[in-house]
């Protein structure tokens, strides 16, 4: 019924895979997971725990085979062979490109950034948020097939009560496209060791008001077990790496808890975080627009408030 | 080099954005800011290599504002595709129309590069560049933070979710640029004056040979069932630090189960 494309890191499924598998179970029918590259067998038990009954291994023999159009063509072949009519992916940048090609190949409806997916009278119905999460949308896919890229943290992952071991099916290697595109270089970025900003349940974001000192931001993130994010200003200044940028052109996040420190709350930033569960803001400027959307706002010096909060959190957690 | 830049007229992000009857309210529109990076990239490539920059959009009369902004920046020609049958198009329908228009431009003179921005700030799906490449049967090199062209090859550096990639694609190709690629120029006074006089070519679906049934509401693969404004957050707390705000913040988090 449903195929889930698994994003992986260091041989293990990313958190998004478990969210997608949980969503896929909600659609009814069998759930297949797609593992890109080698190592499906090692990942199969973790995927089975969330309801995958089969894990399809699609080996990538060359870097070019991993490009979105090539992967999408292989996914389309697989979906046709299995008869699966819904494909779920996490809404990262690469997956959006795969989803676009896949939707064309399957003549499917395409939804990106869904916060929910269900089947109503046989049709796939999705929910999304629009305009910096100020609007909610509900839409229906009017084709027999659907390709849906889900926002991170949209679905709470729930393991199955009695998991059944998944069958691992190894498929022929994905074929690179004969379109002349060459991967000159592909370099994974080093991990910060902290949770990934795109998938973390707690994100502490530093903005202009940090003046480049992310010390208190990191300290609070560590006390909360969360990720460190940044505004465009902060990444443009080189205070922190670009991939930490939260906003409509960076990472779109919807964690349970968002803390903005020295963040003004410009519309471009809000576009990437306003869907967060609880929003906390600490800013010395009482007129900062972020206070308009904060559940808990502190007008104050982040260099005082954050370390005090971090110490108190450590004390309460101890 | 001949470059077609696809641009979109979107609701101004600084305005009160919303929906009317399930469709995006486009009454306060402007050129999608992220498309300015694509126009800028095109202008720089043509300034180096010579050639023409054509800005292309799909939409009703108001969408002229988007291509006109491209002309103000220095694009040489503007095309807008409009047709009653296009209303209600989803991303696939939009890509079908754009692809047909690129093909028509290509029939007039070869197109070397189709450039786009990284996303439209209304839908934020980031799929049209890929859909366009697939429709045109062209290689794609999207999400480019850096673009160079030489010897019939475009080379891009792209920053993906957890990886940096350098790709080379033979021309013609579809290239999407991010907001990291450049700082778009402000139109000069001369540019603004020239754009005021410039004509925008207006094409219909019939001009492009596109079947109206595959675009618009008729061809859409997704349909909005409901669009509702989300309620404002309730019970919000705003306090000024008098020395204990950090402790109070920690207490708030614990009360709301956020320290678990």
Contacts between the chains, C-beta under 8 A, distances in Angstrom:
chain1	res1	chain2	res2	distance
A	7	B	161	8.0
A	9	B	162	7.0
A	67	B	167	7.8
A	68	B	130	6.4
A	68	B	140	7.7
A	69	B	130	7.6
A	69	B	133	7.3
A	69	B	134	6.9
A	69	B	140	6.9
A	92	B	160	7.6
A	92	B	161	4.2
A	93	B	126	6.9
A	93	B	143	5.8
A	93	B	160	5.2
A	93	B	161	5.5
A	94	B	160	5.3
A	94	B	161	6.4
A	96	B	125	6.8
A	96	B	126	4.9
A	96	B	127	5.6
A	96	B	130	7.4
A	97	B	126	7.9
A	97	B	127	7.4
A	97	B	129	7.9
A	97	B	130	4.5
A	97	B	140	7.7
A	97	B	142	6.5
A	99	B	127	6.7
A	100	B	91	7.7
A	100	B	127	4.0
A	100	B	128	7.9
A	100	B	130	3.6
A	100	B	131	4.8
A	100	B	134	7.0
A	101	B	130	5.8
A	101	B	131	8.0
A	101	B	134	5.4
A	103	B	92	6.9
A	103	B	131	7.9
A	103	B	221	7.5
A	104	B	92	7.0
A	104	B	131	6.5
A	104	B	134	5.0
A	104	B	135	7.5
A	107	B	221	8.0
A	108	B	221	6.9
A	109	B	90	7.8
A	109	B	221	3.7
A	109	B	222	4.6
A	110	B	90	7.4
A	110	B	91	6.2
A	110	B	92	6.5
A	110	B	125	7.9
A	110	B	127	6.5
A	110	B	221	6.6
A	110	B	222	7.0
A	111	B	222	6.1
A	112	B	124	7.9
A	112	B	125	4.0
A	112	B	126	7.1
A	112	B	127	6.0
A	113	B	124	6.6
A	113	B	125	6.6
A	125	B	225	7.2
A	126	B	222	8.0
A	129	B	230	7.3
A	130	B	17	7.9
A	130	B	19	7.5
A	130	B	122	7.8
A	130	B	123	7.9
A	130	B	227	7.5
A	131	B	11	7.8
A	131	B	17	4.2
A	131	B	18	6.9
A	131	B	122	7.6
A	133	B	230	6.5
A	134	B	17	7.2
A	134	B	18	7.7
A	134	B	229	6.4
A	134	B	230	5.8
A	135	B	17	7.9
A	135	B	18	6.3
A	135	B	19	6.2
A	135	B	227	5.9
A	135	B	228	6.8
A	135	B	229	5.6
A	135	B	230	6.3
A	136	B	226	7.8
A	136	B	227	7.4
A	136	B	228	5.3
A	136	B	229	7.9
A	136	B	230	5.4
A	137	B	19	7.8
A	137	B	224	5.9
A	137	B	226	7.0
A	137	B	227	5.2
A	138	B	224	7.4
A	138	B	225	4.6
A	138	B	226	4.3
A	138	B	227	7.9
A	139	B	222	5.2
A	139	B	223	6.2
A	139	B	224	5.0
A	139	B	225	5.8
A	140	B	222	7.0
A	140	B	223	5.4
A	140	B	225	5.5
A	141	B	221	6.4
A	141	B	222	5.4
A	142	B	220	6.8
A	142	B	221	5.9
A	142	B	222	6.6
A	142	B	223	5.6
A	143	B	221	4.8
A	177	B	139	7.8
A	179	B	138	7.6
A	179	B	139	4.1
A	179	B	169	7.5
A	179	B	170	7.9
A	180	B	139	5.9
A	180	B	169	6.4
A	180	B	170	4.1
A	181	B	139	4.6
A	181	B	140	7.5
A	181	B	141	7.0
A	181	B	167	6.0
A	181	B	168	7.1
A	181	B	169	4.6
A	181	B	170	7.9
A	182	B	167	6.9
A	182	B	168	4.6
A	182	B	169	7.6
A	183	B	165	6.5
A	183	B	166	7.5
A	183	B	167	6.0
A	184	B	155	7.3
A	184	B	166	4.1
A	184	B	167	6.6
A	184	B	168	5.6
A	185	B	164	7.5
A	185	B	165	6.7
A	185	B	166	4.0
A	186	B	163	6.0
A	186	B	164	7.6
A	186	B	165	4.9
A	186	B	166	7.8
A	187	B	163	6.5
A	187	B	164	4.9
A	187	B	165	7.7
A	188	B	162	6.1
A	188	B	163	5.0
A	189	B	162	6.0
A	189	B	163	6.4
A	189	B	164	6.3
A	196	B	162	7.9
A	198	B	161	6.9
A	202	B	258	7.4
A	224	B	253	7.8
A	224	B	258	7.9
A	224	B	259	7.5
A	242	B	159	6.4
A	242	B	180	7.1
A	243	B	159	6.9
A	243	B	161	7.7
A	243	B	162	7.6
A	248	B	119	7.2
A	248	B	121	6.4
A	248	B	124	6.0
A	249	B	34	6.7
A	249	B	118	6.3
A	249	B	119	6.9
A	249	B	178	6.7
A	249	B	179	4.9
A	252	B	124	7.6
A	256	B	258	6.6
A	257	B	253	7.1
A	257	B	258	4.8
A	267	B	13	4.9
A	267	B	14	6.3
A	268	B	13	7.2
A	271	B	13	7.3
A	271	B	121	7.4
A	271	B	124	7.3
A	278	B	256	6.1
A	278	B	258	6.2
A	279	B	233	7.5
A	280	B	249	6.6
A	280	B	252	7.7
A	280	B	253	7.7
A	282	B	245	7.7
A	282	B	249	7.7
A	286	B	240	7.4
A	291	B	238	5.9
A	293	B	233	6.5
A	294	B	236	6.5
A	294	B	238	7.2
A	295	B	233	5.7
A	295	B	235	7.6
A	295	B	236	5.5
A	295	B	237	7.0
A	296	B	236	7.5
A	296	B	237	4.9
A	296	B	249	6.6
A	296	B	252	5.1
A	297	B	236	7.2
A	297	B	237	6.8
A	297	B	238	4.2
A	297	B	239	7.2
A	298	B	238	7.9
A	298	B	239	6.0
A	298	B	240	7.6
A	298	B	241	5.6
A	298	B	245	4.5
A	298	B	248	7.9
A	298	B	249	6.3
A	299	B	238	7.2
A	299	B	239	7.2
A	299	B	240	4.4
A	299	B	241	6.6
A	300	B	240	6.6
A	300	B	241	2.8
A	300	B	245	5.1
A	301	B	241	6.9
A	304	B	241	6.7
A	304	B	245	7.8
A	304	B	246	7.1
A	305	B	241	5.7
A	305	B	245	4.9
A	305	B	246	4.7
A	305	B	249	6.8
A	306	B	246	6.9
A	307	B	246	7.0
A	308	B	244	7.7
A	308	B	245	7.3
A	308	B	246	2.6
A	308	B	247	6.2
A	309	B	245	7.8
A	309	B	246	3.7
A	309	B	247	7.3
A	309	B	249	4.5
A	309	B	250	5.1
A	310	B	246	7.6
A	311	B	246	7.4
A	312	B	246	6.0
A	312	B	247	4.8
A	312	B	249	7.8
A	312	B	250	3.6
A	312	B	251	7.7
A	313	B	250	4.8
A	313	B	253	6.9
A	313	B	259	6.2
A	316	B	250	6.0
A	316	B	254	5.6
A	316	B	259	6.2
A	317	B	259	6.0
